[in-house]
């Protein structure tokens, strides 16, 4: 818990005075923790096979319930896809159930676009929502290995936002976002998953934002907003006449102290969401098994509406692309500006040509609803590096610099012809022109020279006026 007293000033927990006397029942309870009971209801057996659809395309053999059941067992027992297939088959054999078992390829393919069923809340009383977020590793070294030895590979992770019911400890809302998404900015999508407005909202200091308080009160004006204000926070000028809940928290902390405020406001119950995160990582794990972006729960719900959407990224510029009605292309192009802030170079790299240090990145949507997680200029930067490596006149600190703009234009034209028609790409295994269907063969440099000579032969040069030599 934050803002706790040092260890010397805390009230140490006394030794346990109660001794276990019913060892037989205690041993039985410990054995029951490892017992496994799996049964299939009649509804699950009836809904195992997929219903035939009337739309064009192949017919699915398994319903979403069957795929979700297999993936749930895989996550709980931390199995691979083939081992999951064997586990489902053995359970069917032991229970003498005549149902088909989905193979590992089907599980891998259906897991990307699987829609998770929303389960109702257990309790019927008021909902006291406690929210928090945690990181789930996607690839790369762990935290201990990174701090101890460092890593040369890129590390990537996702952020899991969850909200639990304080009364039943059930996870009622959840979402998976990119690591750059702020905790406070994702409260509204979590509240949209709830059918009823929460009676109270509780979170750590990261949720101390005015717009979050307004969002919670807009759904329930009588809701309690229990969020600790930041250190050194001051009440508003209207705190004496019309105080807000945040103003009351600040006044209570200034008068009685933060520890007393945590007890009187019930903020200590926030440890329940920390326990839920701990249970999740102990059961499911600290890493994600899928690396595709469609594994995001929020994107799965909107996958049908955004299947044809594309992201148009610019670097500090606004670009608008329009298509006529006769154009066969039917795409929605979303535009977004990506601005990079640079500062002074680190001390270890200071020199004559020291690179500037990128201190931050700001992404601003311009048109539509672009996915900020996929807004990147890496393809443009990679093409820029390729051009500099292929054309020496564009390389920094080169001796072959040319001052004429025409020479730069000629060099770019030759580079584009060579890059698209002559150069063989390792990933495509063909040239970009062959991959796009523009050319049916791999060109040679002699073909470009012959093309230039053919175009130059069409140009009729006019002879200038005759001048007699003196």
ChimeraX attribute file (.defattr): number of C-alpha atoms within 10 A of each C-alpha:
attribute: neighborCount
match mode: 1-to-1
recipient: residues
	/A:1	9
	/A:2	9
	/A:3	8
	/A:4	10
	/A:5	11
	/A:6	7
	/A:7	8
	/A:8	7
	/A:9	8
	/A:10	9
	/A:11	8
	/A:12	8
	/A:13	6
	/A:14	6
	/A:15	6
	/A:16	6
	/A:17	6
	/A:18	6
	/A:19	6
	/A:20	8
	/A:21	8
	/A:22	8
	/A:23	9
	/A:24	8
	/A:25	11
	/A:26	12
	/A:27	10
	/A:28	10
	/A:29	11
	/A:30	10
	/A:31	10
	/A:32	10
	/A:33	8
	/A:34	8
	/A:35	7
	/A:36	6
	/A:37	5
	/A:38	6
	/A:39	8
	/A:40	10
	/A:41	8
	/A:42	9
	/A:43	8
	/A:44	13
	/A:45	14
	/A:46	9
	/A:47	15
	/A:48	20
	/A:49	17
	/A:50	15
	/A:51	12
	/A:52	10
	/A:53	10
	/A:54	7
	/A:55	7
	/A:56	6
	/A:57	7
	/A:58	8
	/A:59	12
	/A:60	14
	/A:61	15
	/A:62	19
	/A:63	14
	/A:64	20
	/A:65	19
	/A:66	21
	/A:67	19
	/A:68	18
	/A:69	13
	/A:70	20
	/A:71	21
	/A:72	14
	/A:73	14
	/A:74	20
	/A:75	16
	/A:76	13
	/A:77	14
	/A:78	16
	/A:79	14
	/A:80	14
	/A:81	18
	/A:82	13
	/A:83	14
	/A:84	23
	/A:85	20
	/A:86	16
	/A:87	18
	/A:88	18
	/A:89	17
	/A:90	13
	/A:91	13
	/A:92	16
	/A:93	12
	/A:94	8
	/A:95	11
	/A:96	9
	/A:97	12
	/A:98	9
	/A:99	12
	/A:100	14
	/A:101	20
	/A:102	18
	/A:103	15
	/A:104	17
	/A:105	12
	/A:106	15
	/A:107	21
	/A:108	13
	/A:109	10
	/A:110	17
	/A:111	17
	/A:112	17
	/A:113	17
	/A:114	18
	/A:115	19
	/A:116	12
	/A:117	9
	/A:118	9
	/A:119	7
	/A:120	9
	/A:121	15
	/A:122	12
	/A:123	11
	/A:124	6
	/A:125	9
	/A:126	14
	/A:127	21
	/A:128	19
	/A:129	25
	/A:130	27
	/A:131	24
	/A:132	23
	/A:133	19
	/A:134	17
	/A:135	17
	/A:136	18
	/A:137	18
	/A:138	17
	/A:139	16
	/A:140	15
	/A:141	18
	/A:142	14
	/A:143	11
	/A:144	9
	/A:145	11
	/A:146	13
	/A:147	10
	/A:148	8
	/A:149	9
	/A:150	12
	/A:151	13
	/A:152	9
	/A:153	9
	/A:154	8
	/A:155	14
	/A:156	14
	/A:157	18
	/A:158	20
	/A:159	19
	/A:160	19
	/A:161	20
	/A:162	22
	/A:163	26
	/A:164	22
	/A:165	22
	/A:166	20
	/A:167	14
	/A:168	12
	/A:169	16
	/A:170	15
	/A:171	18
	/A:172	20
	/A:173	19
	/A:174	19
	/A:175	18
	/A:176	21
	/A:177	20
	/A:178	17
	/A:179	16
	/A:180	11
	/A:181	14
	/A:182	14
	/A:183	18
	/A:184	17
	/A:185	12
	/A:186	15
	/A:187	20
	/A:188	13
	/A:189	13
	/A:190	17
	/A:191	19
	/A:192	12
	/A:193	13
	/A:194	14
	/A:195	9
	/A:196	12
	/A:197	20
	/A:198	21
	/A:199	19
	/A:200	19
	/A:201	21
	/A:202	23
	/A:203	23
	/A:204	19
	/A:205	15
	/A:206	14
	/A:207	24
	/A:208	18
	/A:209	14
	/A:210	10
	/A:211	14
	/A:212	18
	/A:213	20
	/A:214	13
	/A:215	14
	/A:216	22
	/A:217	19
	/A:218	12
	/A:219	15
	/A:220	15
	/A:221	12
	/A:222	12
	/A:223	17
	/A:224	18
	/A:225	22
	/A:226	24
	/A:227	23
	/A:228	24
	/A:229	20
	/A:230	13
	/A:231	9
	/A:232	7
	/A:233	13
	/A:234	14
	/A:235	16
	/A:236	13
	/A:237	10
	/A:238	10
	/A:239	15
	/A:240	11
	/A:241	7
	/A:242	10
	/A:243	15
	/A:244	16
	/A:245	15
	/A:246	23
	/A:247	20
	/A:248	14
	/A:249	22
	/A:250	23
	/A:251	18
	/A:252	16
	/A:253	17
	/A:254	14
	/A:255	11
	/A:256	10
	/A:257	12
	/A:258	18
	/A:259	15
	/A:260	13
	/A:261	20
	/A:262	18
	/A:263	11
	/A:264	11
	/A:265	16
	/A:266	12
	/A:267	19
	/A:268	13
	/A:269	15
	/A:270	22
	/A:271	14
	/A:272	17
	/A:273	25
	/A:274	16
	/A:275	12
	/A:276	18
	/A:277	19
	/A:278	15
	/A:279	12
	/A:280	13
	/A:281	14
	/A:282	11
	/A:283	13
	/A:284	17
	/A:285	16
	/A:286	16
	/A:287	15
	/A:288	15
	/A:289	15
	/A:290	13
	/A:291	12
	/A:292	9
	/A:293	15
	/A:294	16
	/A:295	18
	/A:296	19
	/A:297	19
	/A:298	16
	/A:299	19
	/A:300	18
	/A:301	15
	/A:302	11
	/A:303	15
	/A:304	10
	/A:305	10
	/A:306	13
	/A:307	8
	/A:308	11
	/A:309	17
	/A:310	16
	/A:311	18
	/A:312	21
	/A:313	25
	/A:314	17
	/A:315	15
	/A:316	14
	/A:317	13
	/A:318	15
	/A:319	16
	/A:320	11
	/A:321	9
	/A:322	9
	/A:323	10
	/A:324	8
	/A:325	8
	/A:326	6
	/A:327	8
	/A:328	8
	/A:329	9
	/A:330	11
	/A:331	10
	/A:332	17
	/A:333	19
	/A:334	20
	/A:335	25
	/A:336	27
	/A:337	21
	/A:338	20
	/A:339	15
	/A:340	13
	/A:341	11
	/A:342	13
	/A:343	11
	/A:344	12
	/A:345	15
	/A:346	12
	/A:347	8
	/A:348	7
	/A:349	12
	/A:350	12
	/A:351	10
	/A:352	6
	/A:353	9
	/A:354	13
	/A:355	14
	/A:356	14
	/A:357	13
	/A:358	12
	/A:359	10
	/A:360	10
	/A:361	10
	/A:362	10
	/A:363	17
	/A:364	14
	/A:365	17
	/A:366	15
	/A:367	15
	/A:368	13
	/A:369	16
	/A:370	21
	/A:371	15
	/A:372	17
	/A:373	13
	/A:374	13
	/A:375	19
	/A:376	18
	/A:377	13
	/A:378	10
	/A:379	9
	/A:380	13
	/A:381	11
	/A:382	11
	/A:383	11
	/A:384	12
	/A:385	13
	/A:386	13
	/A:387	19
	/A:388	14
	/A:389	13
	/A:390	15
	/A:391	15
	/A:392	16
	/A:393	19
	/A:394	19
	/A:395	15
	/A:396	11
	/A:397	10
	/A:398	10
	/A:399	9
	/A:400	12
	/A:401	13
	/A:402	13
	/A:403	9
	/A:404	8
	/A:405	9
	/A:406	10
	/A:407	12
	/A:408	15
	/A:409	11
	/A:410	10
	/A:411	17
	/A:412	16
	/A:413	12
	/A:414	14
	/A:415	17
	/A:416	13
	/A:417	15
	/A:418	18
	/A:419	18
	/A:420	21
	/A:421	23
	/A:422	21
	/A:423	18
	/A:424	17
	/A:425	12
	/A:426	8
	/A:427	7
	/A:428	10
	/A:429	10
	/A:430	17
	/A:431	24
	/A:432	19
	/A:433	19
	/A:434	18
	/A:435	13
	/A:436	10
	/A:437	10
	/A:438	11
	/A:439	14
	/A:440	11
	/A:441	13
	/A:442	16
	/A:443	19
	/A:444	12
	/A:445	14
	/A:446	9
	/A:447	13
	/A:448	16
	/A:449	11
	/A:450	11
	/A:451	11
	/A:452	11
	/A:453	11
	/A:454	11
	/A:455	9
	/A:456	11
	/A:457	9
	/A:458	8
	/A:459	8
	/A:460	7
	/A:461	8
	/A:462	6
	/A:463	6
	/A:464	6
	/A:465	6
	/A:466	6
	/A:467	6
	/A:468	5
	/A:469	4
	/A:470	3
